[in-house]
Amino acid sequence: MNSRIVPSTRTINPTRVDRATGRVLGQIRSEKAIIAESEIAKIAITEAVTSEALIACSNLSALQAMLSARAPLAEERLRHLADAGTLQLTNIVLRLGQRFQ
């Protein structure tokens, strides 16, 4: 036997180890639950923002069509304005997705 190794006089209490292991496992489970809830929240936010953007886009299209019928000479300009608004909505949804990555 190596003379540098000193035999331990302290015994490990299994219940202490079990409690400590239980605490660590509980923390790990809590962290996993928080991560899962965070991902679910990201999905819900993305869904809500995308739905609102789709509705806003359809409203822009309907308004553009109505105004074009009233002022046919402005149809081209109205289309460009509606397209610009739609692009802004698209950028908002894309930036949201990038923020969640």
Biopython code that builds the backbone (N, CA, C, O; Angstrom):
import numpy as np
from Bio.PDB.StructureBuilder import StructureBuilder

atoms = [
    (1, "MET", "N", (0.834, -1.171, 0.000)),
    (1, "MET", "CA", (0.000, 0.000, 0.000)),
    (1, "MET", "C", (0.881, 1.238, 0.000)),
    (1, "MET", "O", (1.900, 1.289, 0.689)),
    (2, "ASN", "N", (0.492, 2.206, -0.755)),
    (2, "ASN", "CA", (1.243, 3.440, -0.849)),
    (2, "ASN", "C", (1.102, 4.219, 0.449)),
    (2, "ASN", "O", (-0.003, 4.358, 0.974)),
    (3, "SER", "N", (2.196, 4.719, 0.963)),
    (3, "SER", "CA", (2.162, 5.424, 2.244)),
    (3, "SER", "C", (1.539, 6.807, 2.124)),
    (3, "SER", "O", (1.203, 7.419, 3.138)),
    (4, "ARG", "N", (1.380, 7.309, 0.912)),
    (4, "ARG", "CA", (0.775, 8.629, 0.721)),
    (4, "ARG", "C", (-0.748, 8.589, 0.840)),
    (4, "ARG", "O", (-1.379, 9.611, 1.109)),
    (5, "ILE", "N", (-1.316, 7.453, 0.647)),
    (5, "ILE", "CA", (-2.764, 7.326, 0.729)),
    (5, "ILE", "C", (-3.157, 7.153, 2.180)),
    (5, "ILE", "O", (-2.744, 6.211, 2.856)),
    (6, "VAL", "N", (-3.961, 8.081, 2.631)),
    (6, "VAL", "CA", (-4.413, 8.029, 4.013)),
    (6, "VAL", "C", (-5.829, 7.503, 4.005)),
    (6, "VAL", "O", (-6.697, 8.091, 3.359)),
    (7, "PRO", "N", (-6.086, 6.425, 4.698)),
    (7, "PRO", "CA", (-7.448, 5.896, 4.709)),
    (7, "PRO", "C", (-8.397, 6.887, 5.379)),
    (7, "PRO", "O", (-8.065, 7.509, 6.388)),
    (8, "SER", "N", (-9.545, 7.011, 4.808)),
    (8, "SER", "CA", (-10.538, 7.948, 5.327)),
    (8, "SER", "C", (-11.219, 7.369, 6.550)),
    (8, "SER", "O", (-11.620, 6.205, 6.578)),
    (9, "THR", "N", (-11.336, 8.202, 7.543)),
    (9, "THR", "CA", (-12.038, 7.770, 8.740)),
    (9, "THR", "C", (-13.500, 8.201, 8.687)),
    (9, "THR", "O", (-14.299, 7.812, 9.539)),
    (10, "ARG", "N", (-13.843, 8.997, 7.695)),
    (10, "ARG", "CA", (-15.206, 9.523, 7.554)),
    (10, "ARG", "C", (-15.998, 8.609, 6.633)),
    (10, "ARG", "O", (-15.528, 8.277, 5.544)),
    (11, "THR", "N", (-17.146, 8.210, 7.032)),
    (11, "THR", "CA", (-17.997, 7.384, 6.182)),
    (11, "THR", "C", (-19.041, 8.276, 5.520)),
    (11, "THR", "O", (-19.470, 9.285, 6.080)),
    (12, "ILE", "N", (-19.427, 7.891, 4.348)),
    (12, "ILE", "CA", (-20.416, 8.664, 3.604)),
    (12, "ILE", "C", (-21.796, 8.217, 4.034)),
    (12, "ILE", "O", (-22.121, 7.029, 4.022)),
    (13, "ASN", "N", (-22.587, 9.178, 4.408)),
    (13, "ASN", "CA", (-23.952, 8.906, 4.831)),
    (13, "ASN", "C", (-24.827, 8.843, 3.575)),
    (13, "ASN", "O", (-24.997, 9.859, 2.900)),
    (14, "PRO", "N", (-25.384, 7.674, 3.248)),
    (14, "PRO", "CA", (-26.170, 7.553, 2.023)),
    (14, "PRO", "C", (-27.353, 8.513, 1.958)),
    (14, "PRO", "O", (-27.720, 8.967, 0.874)),
    (15, "THR", "N", (-27.941, 8.822, 3.080)),
    (15, "THR", "CA", (-29.095, 9.718, 3.027)),
    (15, "THR", "C", (-28.667, 11.128, 2.654)),
    (15, "THR", "O", (-29.402, 11.823, 1.954)),
    (16, "ARG", "N", (-27.509, 11.565, 3.100)),
    (16, "ARG", "CA", (-26.995, 12.880, 2.692)),
    (16, "ARG", "C", (-26.742, 12.918, 1.196)),
    (16, "ARG", "O", (-27.097, 13.888, 0.526)),
    (17, "VAL", "N", (-26.135, 11.876, 0.676)),
    (17, "VAL", "CA", (-25.858, 11.793, -0.755)),
    (17, "VAL", "C", (-27.172, 11.774, -1.537)),
    (17, "VAL", "O", (-27.307, 12.449, -2.557)),
    (18, "ASP", "N", (-28.132, 10.997, -1.048)),
    (18, "ASP", "CA", (-29.432, 10.932, -1.718)),
    (18, "ASP", "C", (-30.109, 12.291, -1.740)),
    (18, "ASP", "O", (-30.680, 12.683, -2.758)),
    (19, "ARG", "N", (-30.050, 13.013, -0.630)),
    (19, "ARG", "CA", (-30.679, 14.340, -0.570)),
    (19, "ARG", "C", (-29.986, 15.317, -1.517)),
    (19, "ARG", "O", (-30.638, 16.081, -2.229)),
    (20, "ALA", "N", (-28.661, 15.277, -1.512)),
    (20, "ALA", "CA", (-27.902, 16.170, -2.389)),
    (20, "ALA", "C", (-28.175, 15.846, -3.853)),
    (20, "ALA", "O", (-28.362, 16.745, -4.673)),
    (21, "THR", "N", (-28.196, 14.559, -4.173)),
    (21, "THR", "CA", (-28.499, 14.141, -5.548)),
    (21, "THR", "C", (-29.913, 14.557, -5.933)),
    (21, "THR", "O", (-30.144, 15.015, -7.052)),
    (22, "GLY", "N", (-30.838, 14.405, -5.030)),
    (22, "GLY", "CA", (-32.225, 14.802, -5.279)),
    (22, "GLY", "C", (-32.346, 16.291, -5.545)),
    (22, "GLY", "O", (-33.093, 16.714, -6.427)),
    (23, "ARG", "N", (-31.596, 17.098, -4.769)),
    (23, "ARG", "CA", (-31.626, 18.551, -4.989)),
    (23, "ARG", "C", (-31.084, 18.915, -6.366)),
    (23, "ARG", "O", (-31.666, 19.738, -7.072)),
    (24, "VAL", "N", (-29.976, 18.303, -6.743)),
    (24, "VAL", "CA", (-29.368, 18.589, -8.046)),
    (24, "VAL", "C", (-30.310, 18.160, -9.176)),
    (24, "VAL", "O", (-30.505, 18.897, -10.143)),
    (25, "LEU", "N", (-30.884, 16.977, -9.046)),
    (25, "LEU", "CA", (-31.820, 16.507, -10.069)),
    (25, "LEU", "C", (-33.046, 17.413, -10.144)),
    (25, "LEU", "O", (-33.553, 17.671, -11.235)),
    (26, "GLY", "N", (-33.525, 17.896, -9.010)),
    (26, "GLY", "CA", (-34.651, 18.828, -8.994)),
    (26, "GLY", "C", (-34.318, 20.127, -9.696)),
    (26, "GLY", "O", (-35.151, 20.676, -10.418)),
    (27, "GLN", "N", (-33.096, 20.629, -9.491)),
    (27, "GLN", "CA", (-32.670, 21.844, -10.178)),
    (27, "GLN", "C", (-32.598, 21.626, -11.682)),
    (27, "GLN", "O", (-33.006, 22.488, -12.461)),
    (28, "ILE", "N", (-32.081, 20.476, -12.086)),
    (28, "ILE", "CA", (-31.987, 20.161, -13.517)),
    (28, "ILE", "C", (-33.381, 20.093, -14.130)),
    (28, "ILE", "O", (-33.609, 20.623, -15.217)),
    (29, "ARG", "N", (-34.317, 19.442, -13.434)),
    (29, "ARG", "CA", (-35.698, 19.358, -13.939)),
    (29, "ARG", "C", (-36.316, 20.745, -14.038)),
    (29, "ARG", "O", (-37.016, 21.040, -15.007)),
    (30, "SER", "N", (-36.070, 21.592, -13.062)),
    (30, "SER", "CA", (-36.609, 22.952, -13.076)),
    (30, "SER", "C", (-36.055, 23.748, -14.249)),
    (30, "SER", "O", (-36.791, 24.465, -14.927)),
    (31, "GLU", "N", (-34.753, 23.617, -14.484)),
    (31, "GLU", "CA", (-34.131, 24.322, -15.607)),
    (31, "GLU", "C", (-34.707, 23.853, -16.936)),
    (31, "GLU", "O", (-34.963, 24.666, -17.824)),
    (32, "LYS", "N", (-34.911, 22.550, -17.077)),
    (32, "LYS", "CA", (-35.498, 22.016, -18.307)),
    (32, "LYS", "C", (-36.925, 22.521, -18.501)),
    (32, "LYS", "O", (-37.327, 22.839, -19.620)),
    (33, "ALA", "N", (-37.689, 22.594, -17.412)),
    (33, "ALA", "CA", (-39.070, 23.096, -17.499)),
    (33, "ALA", "C", (-39.085, 24.564, -17.902)),
    (33, "ALA", "O", (-39.931, 24.985, -18.691)),
    (34, "ILE", "N", (-38.154, 25.343, -17.363)),
    (34, "ILE", "CA", (-38.078, 26.763, -17.727)),
    (34, "ILE", "C", (-37.722, 26.920, -19.196)),
    (34, "ILE", "O", (-38.298, 27.763, -19.884)),
    (35, "ILE", "N", (-36.786, 26.125, -19.683)),
    (35, "ILE", "CA", (-36.403, 26.179, -21.099)),
    (35, "ILE", "C", (-37.589, 25.801, -21.980)),
    (35, "ILE", "O", (-37.841, 26.453, -22.994)),
    (36, "ALA", "N", (-38.310, 24.761, -21.603)),
    (36, "ALA", "CA", (-39.479, 24.336, -22.388)),
    (36, "ALA", "C", (-40.540, 25.426, -22.413)),
    (36, "ALA", "O", (-41.105, 25.714, -23.469)),
    (37, "GLU", "N", (-40.819, 26.036, -21.266)),
    (37, "GLU", "CA", (-41.814, 27.114, -21.213)),
    (37, "GLU", "C", (-41.370, 28.308, -22.039)),
    (37, "GLU", "O", (-42.194, 28.970, -22.671)),
    (38, "SER", "N", (-40.089, 28.583, -22.038)),
    (38, "SER", "CA", (-39.552, 29.689, -22.836)),
    (38, "SER", "C", (-39.764, 29.431, -24.325)),
    (38, "SER", "O", (-40.146, 30.336, -25.067)),
    (39, "GLU", "N", (-39.519, 28.206, -24.758)),
    (39, "GLU", "CA", (-39.715, 27.862, -26.171)),
    (39, "GLU", "C", (-41.196, 27.951, -26.552)),
    (39, "GLU", "O", (-41.536, 28.418, -27.639)),
    (40, "ILE", "N", (-42.060, 27.505, -25.663)),
    (40, "ILE", "CA", (-43.505, 27.579, -25.923)),
    (40, "ILE", "C", (-43.935, 29.035, -26.035)),
    (40, "ILE", "O", (-44.754, 29.376, -26.889)),
    (41, "ALA", "N", (-43.389, 29.898, -25.179)),
    (41, "ALA", "CA", (-43.714, 31.324, -25.236)),
    (41, "ALA", "C", (-43.234, 31.940, -26.542)),
    (41, "ALA", "O", (-43.933, 32.770, -27.124)),
    (42, "LYS", "N", (-42.057, 31.550, -27.011)),
    (42, "LYS", "CA", (-41.543, 32.053, -28.290)),
    (42, "LYS", "C", (-42.481, 31.672, -29.435)),
    (42, "LYS", "O", (-42.750, 32.483, -30.322)),
    (43, "ILE", "N", (-42.970, 30.453, -29.409)),
    (43, "ILE", "CA", (-43.889, 29.986, -30.451)),
    (43, "ILE", "C", (-45.174, 30.810, -30.411)),
    (43, "ILE", "O", (-45.665, 31.248, -31.451)),
    (44, "ALA", "N", (-45.710, 31.017, -29.228)),
    (44, "ALA", "CA", (-46.959, 31.774, -29.090)),
    (44, "ALA", "C", (-46.784, 33.216, -29.562)),
    (44, "ALA", "O", (-47.659, 33.760, -30.236)),
    (45, "ILE", "N", (-45.667, 33.831, -29.213)),
    (45, "ILE", "CA", (-45.406, 35.210, -29.644)),
    (45, "ILE", "C", (-45.259, 35.272, -31.160)),
    (45, "ILE", "O", (-45.824, 36.154, -31.806)),
    (46, "THR", "N", (-44.510, 34.348, -31.720)),
    (46, "THR", "CA", (-44.310, 34.317, -33.166)),
    (46, "THR", "C", (-45.640, 34.127, -33.891)),
    (46, "THR", "O", (-45.905, 34.781, -34.899)),
    (47, "GLU", "N", (-46.464, 33.236, -33.376)),
    (47, "GLU", "CA", (-47.778, 32.992, -33.979)),
    (47, "GLU", "C", (-48.643, 34.250, -33.927)),
    (47, "GLU", "O", (-49.286, 34.603, -34.916)),
    (48, "ALA", "N", (-48.662, 34.917, -32.792)),
    (48, "ALA", "CA", (-49.491, 36.117, -32.637)),
    (48, "ALA", "C", (-49.030, 37.233, -33.563)),
    (48, "ALA", "O", (-49.851, 37.868, -34.226)),
    (49, "VAL", "N", (-47.727, 37.478, -33.613)),
    (49, "VAL", "CA", (-47.199, 38.552, -34.456)),
    (49, "VAL", "C", (-47.428, 38.233, -35.937)),
    (49, "VAL", "O", (-47.814, 39.110, -36.709)),
    (50, "THR", "N", (-47.193, 36.993, -36.325)),
    (50, "THR", "CA", (-47.396, 36.603, -37.727)),
    (50, "THR", "C", (-48.867, 36.710, -38.117)),
    (50, "THR", "O", (-49.185, 37.175, -39.211)),
    (51, "SER", "N", (-49.759, 36.284, -37.236)),
    (51, "SER", "CA", (-51.196, 36.396, -37.517)),
    (51, "SER", "C", (-51.606, 37.848, -37.703)),
    (51, "SER", "O", (-52.344, 38.179, -38.631)),
    (52, "GLU", "N", (-51.127, 38.707, -36.822)),
    (52, "GLU", "CA", (-51.443, 40.139, -36.938)),
    (52, "GLU", "C", (-50.888, 40.716, -38.234)),
    (52, "GLU", "O", (-51.545, 41.528, -38.885)),
    (53, "ALA", "N", (-49.684, 40.300, -38.609)),
    (53, "ALA", "CA", (-49.078, 40.788, -39.854)),
    (53, "ALA", "C", (-49.878, 40.321, -41.065)),
    (53, "ALA", "O", (-50.061, 41.078, -42.018)),
    (54, "LEU", "N", (-50.354, 39.081, -41.032)),
    (54, "LEU", "CA", (-51.169, 38.575, -42.146)),
    (54, "LEU", "C", (-52.480, 39.356, -42.268)),
    (54, "LEU", "O", (-52.904, 39.705, -43.369)),
    (55, "ILE", "N", (-53.105, 39.619, -41.144)),
    (55, "ILE", "CA", (-54.356, 40.381, -41.159)),
    (55, "ILE", "C", (-54.099, 41.800, -41.654)),
    (55, "ILE", "O", (-54.866, 42.324, -42.462)),
    (56, "ALA", "N", (-53.032, 42.420, -41.180)),
    (56, "ALA", "CA", (-52.689, 43.770, -41.627)),
    (56, "ALA", "C", (-52.400, 43.785, -43.125)),
    (56, "ALA", "O", (-52.780, 44.726, -43.823)),
    (57, "CYS", "N", (-51.737, 42.759, -43.613)),
    (57, "CYS", "CA", (-51.436, 42.666, -45.048)),
    (57, "CYS", "C", (-52.716, 42.555, -45.862)),
    (57, "CYS", "O", (-52.858, 43.210, -46.895)),
    (58, "SER", "N", (-53.643, 41.733, -45.403)),
    (58, "SER", "CA", (-54.904, 41.600, -46.139)),
    (58, "SER", "C", (-55.701, 42.904, -46.085)),
    (58, "SER", "O", (-56.367, 43.265, -47.056)),
    (59, "ASN", "N", (-55.635, 43.612, -44.949)),
    (59, "ASN", "CA", (-56.305, 44.909, -44.861)),
    (59, "ASN", "C", (-55.690, 45.915, -45.827)),
    (59, "ASN", "O", (-56.405, 46.680, -46.474)),
    (60, "LEU", "N", (-54.364, 45.910, -45.922)),
    (60, "LEU", "CA", (-53.699, 46.800, -46.869)),
    (60, "LEU", "C", (-54.113, 46.490, -48.298)),
    (60, "LEU", "O", (-54.363, 47.403, -49.085)),
    (61, "SER", "N", (-54.186, 45.227, -48.633)),
    (61, "SER", "CA", (-54.578, 44.830, -49.985)),
    (61, "SER", "C", (-56.012, 45.249, -50.291)),
    (61, "SER", "O", (-56.302, 45.744, -51.380)),
    (62, "ALA", "N", (-56.903, 45.048, -49.328)),
    (62, "ALA", "CA", (-58.301, 45.437, -49.522)),
    (62, "ALA", "C", (-58.428, 46.948, -49.667)),
    (62, "ALA", "O", (-59.166, 47.430, -50.527)),
    (63, "LEU", "N", (-57.722, 47.691, -48.841)),
    (63, "LEU", "CA", (-57.758, 49.147, -48.927)),
    (63, "LEU", "C", (-57.183, 49.638, -50.242)),
    (63, "LEU", "O", (-57.724, 50.552, -50.865)),
    (64, "GLN", "N", (-56.093, 49.031, -50.658)),
    (64, "GLN", "CA", (-55.482, 49.399, -51.945)),
    (64, "GLN", "C", (-56.440, 49.142, -53.095)),
    (64, "GLN", "O", (-56.551, 49.973, -53.997)),
    (65, "ALA", "N", (-57.135, 48.011, -53.085)),
    (65, "ALA", "CA", (-58.095, 47.702, -54.146)),
    (65, "ALA", "C", (-59.264, 48.683, -54.125)),
    (65, "ALA", "O", (-59.709, 49.131, -55.181)),
    (66, "MET", "N", (-59.768, 49.023, -52.937)),
    (66, "MET", "CA", (-60.891, 49.957, -52.828)),
    (66, "MET", "C", (-60.501, 51.346, -53.328)),
    (66, "MET", "O", (-61.253, 51.980, -54.069)),
    (67, "LEU", "N", (-59.329, 51.811, -52.922)),
    (67, "LEU", "CA", (-58.886, 53.139, -53.342)),
    (67, "LEU", "C", (-58.541, 53.174, -54.824)),
    (67, "LEU", "O", (-58.730, 54.197, -55.483)),
    (68, "SER", "N", (-58.043, 52.073, -55.347)),
    (68, "SER", "CA", (-57.745, 52.004, -56.786)),
    (68, "SER", "C", (-59.022, 52.088, -57.609)),
    (68, "SER", "O", (-59.032, 52.670, -58.694)),
    (69, "ALA", "N", (-60.103, 51.505, -57.090)),
    (69, "ALA", "CA", (-61.395, 51.590, -57.803)),
    (69, "ALA", "C", (-61.910, 53.024, -57.798)),
    (69, "ALA", "O", (-62.524, 53.466, -58.769)),
    (70, "ARG", "N", (-61.664, 53.750, -56.715)),
    (70, "ARG", "CA", (-62.100, 55.148, -56.627)),
    (70, "ARG", "C", (-61.232, 56.068, -57.471)),
    (70, "ARG", "O", (-61.732, 57.016, -58.078)),
    (71, "ALA", "N", (-59.937, 55.792, -57.510)),
    (71, "ALA", "CA", (-59.005, 56.661, -58.234)),
    (71, "ALA", "C", (-58.103, 55.804, -59.112)),
    (71, "ALA", "O", (-56.967, 55.508, -58.743)),
    (72, "PRO", "N", (-58.613, 55.405, -60.277)),
    (72, "PRO", "CA", (-57.847, 54.501, -61.146)),
    (72, "PRO", "C", (-56.474, 55.050, -61.556)),
    (72, "PRO", "O", (-55.538, 54.283, -61.785)),
    (73, "LEU", "N", (-56.363, 56.359, -61.646)),
    (73, "LEU", "CA", (-55.075, 56.927, -62.047)),
    (73, "LEU", "C", (-54.010, 56.782, -60.947)),
    (73, "LEU", "O", (-52.815, 56.879, -61.230)),
    (74, "ALA", "N", (-54.427, 56.557, -59.727)),
    (74, "ALA", "CA", (-53.486, 56.403, -58.612)),
    (74, "ALA", "C", (-53.178, 54.936, -58.316)),
    (74, "ALA", "O", (-52.479, 54.634, -57.349)),
    (75, "GLU", "N", (-53.689, 54.035, -59.132)),
    (75, "GLU", "CA", (-53.547, 52.605, -58.856)),
    (75, "GLU", "C", (-52.093, 52.166, -58.676)),
    (75, "GLU", "O", (-51.777, 51.424, -57.746)),
    (76, "GLU", "N", (-51.228, 52.616, -59.547)),
    (76, "GLU", "CA", (-49.813, 52.228, -59.479)),
    (76, "GLU", "C", (-49.170, 52.710, -58.176)),
    (76, "GLU", "O", (-48.456, 51.960, -57.512)),
    (77, "ARG", "N", (-49.429, 53.957, -57.824)),
    (77, "ARG", "CA", (-48.870, 54.504, -56.579)),
    (77, "ARG", "C", (-49.420, 53.760, -55.361)),
    (77, "ARG", "O", (-48.685, 53.439, -54.428)),
    (78, "LEU", "N", (-50.715, 53.496, -55.390)),
    (78, "LEU", "CA", (-51.332, 52.778, -54.269)),
    (78, "LEU", "C", (-50.743, 51.382, -54.122)),
    (78, "LEU", "O", (-50.529, 50.904, -53.008)),
    (79, "ARG", "N", (-50.483, 50.736, -55.245)),
    (79, "ARG", "CA", (-49.884, 49.400, -55.200)),
    (79, "ARG", "C", (-48.494, 49.461, -54.578)),
    (79, "ARG", "O", (-48.130, 48.607, -53.770)),
    (80, "HIS", "N", (-47.713, 50.484, -54.960)),
    (80, "HIS", "CA", (-46.367, 50.630, -54.394)),
    (80, "HIS", "C", (-46.422, 50.883, -52.891)),
    (80, "HIS", "O", (-45.624, 50.332, -52.132)),
    (81, "LEU", "N", (-47.366, 51.717, -52.469)),
    (81, "LEU", "CA", (-47.510, 51.983, -51.036)),
    (81, "LEU", "C", (-47.921, 50.721, -50.272)),
    (81, "LEU", "O", (-47.380, 50.434, -49.204)),
    (82, "ALA", "N", (-48.864, 49.981, -50.814)),
    (82, "ALA", "CA", (-49.300, 48.741, -50.163)),
    (82, "ALA", "C", (-48.153, 47.728, -50.117)),
    (82, "ALA", "O", (-47.983, 47.028, -49.119)),
    (83, "ASP", "N", (-47.371, 47.650, -51.189)),
    (83, "ASP", "CA", (-46.213, 46.743, -51.210)),
    (83, "ASP", "C", (-45.168, 47.162, -50.177)),
    (83, "ASP", "O", (-44.579, 46.311, -49.512)),
    (84, "ALA", "N", (-44.936, 48.472, -50.040)),
    (84, "ALA", "CA", (-43.969, 48.959, -49.051)),
    (84, "ALA", "C", (-44.441, 48.605, -47.635)),
    (84, "ALA", "O", (-43.642, 48.184, -46.798)),
    (85, "GLY", "N", (-45.728, 48.778, -47.376)),
    (85, "GLY", "CA", (-46.266, 48.413, -46.068)),
    (85, "GLY", "C", (-46.144, 46.924, -45.795)),
    (85, "GLY", "O", (-45.815, 46.511, -44.683)),
    (86, "THR", "N", (-46.411, 46.126, -46.814)),
    (86, "THR", "CA", (-46.302, 44.676, -46.677)),
    (86, "THR", "C", (-44.855, 44.257, -46.413)),
    (86, "THR", "O", (-44.598, 43.355, -45.616)),
    (87, "LEU", "N", (-43.910, 44.920, -47.090)),
    (87, "LEU", "CA", (-42.495, 44.612, -46.843)),
    (87, "LEU", "C", (-42.095, 44.951, -45.408)),
    (87, "LEU", "O", (-41.315, 44.224, -44.793)),
    (88, "GLN", "N", (-42.617, 46.034, -44.881)),
    (88, "GLN", "CA", (-42.328, 46.390, -43.488)),
    (88, "GLN", "C", (-42.872, 45.330, -42.529)),
    (88, "GLN", "O", (-42.208, 44.952, -41.564)),
    (89, "LEU", "N", (-44.075, 44.862, -42.805)),
    (89, "LEU", "CA", (-44.650, 43.798, -41.970)),
    (89, "LEU", "C", (-43.795, 42.541, -42.039)),
    (89, "LEU", "O", (-43.566, 41.881, -41.025)),
    (90, "THR", "N", (-43.328, 42.215, -43.229)),
    (90, "THR", "CA", (-42.459, 41.051, -43.411)),
    (90, "THR", "C", (-41.169, 41.215, -42.612)),
    (90, "THR", "O", (-40.707, 40.273, -41.968)),
    (91, "ASN", "N", (-40.595, 42.405, -42.656)),
    (91, "ASN", "CA", (-39.353, 42.658, -41.912)),
    (91, "ASN", "C", (-39.568, 42.508, -40.405)),
    (91, "ASN", "O", (-38.694, 41.998, -39.703)),
    (92, "ILE", "N", (-40.709, 42.942, -39.912)),
    (92, "ILE", "CA", (-41.003, 42.806, -38.487)),
    (92, "ILE", "C", (-41.044, 41.331, -38.089)),
    (92, "ILE", "O", (-40.467, 40.939, -37.074)),
    (93, "VAL", "N", (-41.720, 40.529, -38.885)),
    (93, "VAL", "CA", (-41.814, 39.093, -38.579)),
    (93, "VAL", "C", (-40.436, 38.435, -38.674)),
    (93, "VAL", "O", (-40.093, 37.602, -37.835)),
    (94, "LEU", "N", (-39.655, 38.796, -39.671)),
    (94, "LEU", "CA", (-38.315, 38.215, -39.822)),
    (94, "LEU", "C", (-37.391, 38.612, -38.675)),
    (94, "LEU", "O", (-36.636, 37.778, -38.175)),
    (95, "ARG", "N", (-37.441, 39.875, -38.254)),
    (95, "ARG", "CA", (-36.597, 40.315, -37.131)),
    (95, "ARG", "C", (-36.981, 39.591, -35.837)),
    (95, "ARG", "O", (-36.118, 39.262, -35.024)),
    (96, "LEU", "N", (-38.264, 39.350, -35.658)),
    (96, "LEU", "CA", (-38.701, 38.609, -34.488)),
    (96, "LEU", "C", (-38.091, 37.208, -34.489)),
    (96, "LEU", "O", (-37.594, 36.736, -33.467)),
    (97, "GLY", "N", (-38.136, 36.552, -35.643)),
    (97, "GLY", "CA", (-37.553, 35.219, -35.755)),
    (97, "GLY", "C", (-36.059, 35.215, -35.495)),
    (97, "GLY", "O", (-35.543, 34.289, -34.868)),
    (98, "GLN", "N", (-35.357, 36.233, -35.967)),
    (98, "GLN", "CA", (-33.917, 36.322, -35.740)),
    (98, "GLN", "C", (-33.604, 36.566, -34.270)),
    (98, "GLN", "O", (-32.604, 36.065, -33.757)),
    (99, "ARG", "N", (-34.443, 37.322, -33.599)),
    (99, "ARG", "CA", (-34.210, 37.615, -32.183)),
    (99, "ARG", "C", (-34.327, 36.351, -31.337)),
    (99, "ARG", "O", (-33.680, 36.233, -30.297)),
    (100, "PHE", "N", (-35.150, 35.411, -31.784)),
    (100, "PHE", "CA", (-35.379, 34.183, -31.007)),
    (100, "PHE", "C", (-34.329, 33.109, -31.287)),
    (100, "PHE", "O", (-34.349, 32.054, -30.652)),
    (101, "GLN", "N", (-33.427, 33.353, -32.209)),
    (101, "GLN", "CA", (-32.429, 32.327, -32.509)),
    (101, "GLN", "C", (-31.259, 32.413, -31.582)),
    (101, "GLN", "O", (-30.323, 31.622, -31.694)),
]
sb = StructureBuilder()
sb.init_structure("model")
sb.init_model(0)
sb.init_chain("A")
sb.init_seg("    ")
for serial, (resi, resn, name, xyz) in enumerate(atoms, 1):
    if name == "N":
        sb.init_residue(resn, " ", resi, " ")
    sb.init_atom(name, np.array(xyz, "f"), 0.0, 1.0, " ", f" {name:<3s}", serial, name[0])
structure = sb.get_structure()
